[in-house]
C-alpha cells in the first residue's frame, strides 16, 4: 500500500467534519466511520480534543 495518502488535520477540522456528517447523514454516520482507515476510525470513534492535533 505504498500509494496510500494521508492528510493531517487539526482537532477543530475533525470535529467540524464529524458534526457535518452526523447532521447531514445521521442514519449513515456509523457506516462512514466504518469505511475509514483504522487510524481514522480510532479518532472518530472516540472523543476529539481540538488541542490534541
Secondary structure, 3 states (H helix, E strand, C coil): CCCCCCCCCCHHHHHHHHHHHHHHCCCCHHHHHHHCCHHHHHHHHCCCCCCCC
